[in-house]
Amino acid sequence: MEQIKLKLYITDHNKRSVAAIVNLTRLIEGQLVGRYDLEIIDVLKDGERAQKDKILATPTLVCHLPNTLTKIIGDLSETEKIMTVLEFNN
């Protein structure tokens, strides 16, 4: 199975961004061990990348999968839905 490239766009370390980091870390360490490449990008420090990926809200998880690009917006607390998206597209 190919590695899943994940980019999590956050705004500083506000409450929703911290929750997204915690929820995503829990998910990938529990169910995607060794199958992902995660990069966390603060839009306040790297606005150009956020603009390039057309990020309109944070936190946003960008999933680069073999045949598709998926964006998930929010604190990533609905891990079952996220796994469904990742498994379905991988």
N, C-alpha and C positions, 0 to 999 in steps of 0.2 A: 504494500500500500504506500502511495506517495505521501510525502510530508505535506501537511496543511500549513500554508503561510498565513499567519494572523497578524493584523495590525490593529492595535487598539488606540484610537484617538481619544485623548482626554483633555480637560481644561484644568490646568494646575492640579491641585490635589483636593478639589472640592468633594463634598459628600457623595455625589453620584459617581464621580470618577473613581474614588476609593472603593466604593461598593462594586463597581464594574471590575476593577483589578482583582479584588478578593474573590468575587464570584467566578471570574474567568480562570484565575489560578487554581481554584478548587476543582473546576471542571476539567481543565487540561491535565492537571497532575493526577486526577482520579481516573479519567477515561481516555485520555489521549497521550499517555506517556510515550515519549519517543516518536510521536507522529506529528509534531507541530514545530513551527518556528515562530516565536512570538516577539513582536516589537511594539513597545509602548511609545506613543508620540504625543507630546504636549503641544497642542495647537498654538499656545501662547509663545512657545519657543521656536516652533517650526511651522509657521502658518503657510509657507509655500507648499509644503507637502500636503497639508490639509486641503489647500486649494486645488492642487493637482488631482487628489483623489475625490474631489467634490464633496467634502465633508461639510454638512450644514448644521449639524448638532453634535453635541458630545454628552456622554461617551458614545462612540460608534466603533463597532468591531467590523473590520473589513476582512473577509475570508477569501483568500485566493485559492480556489479549488481547481482541479484539472480542467474542467470544462465551463467554469462559471466564476463570476465575482459576486459575492453576496455581502450586503451590509446589514448589520443588526444594530439598532439604536436603542439605548437604554442602559440600565444598570446590570444587565445580563443575569438577572435573578431567575429567569425561567430556563433553567439549564436543560430540561428535557426538550424544549422547542429548539434550542441551539444545537443540541446533539442530533436532533432529527434533520436539521438543515445540513449539518456537517456530514453526517453519515449518508444522507440521500444523495448529496452531490459529490461524494468521494468514491 
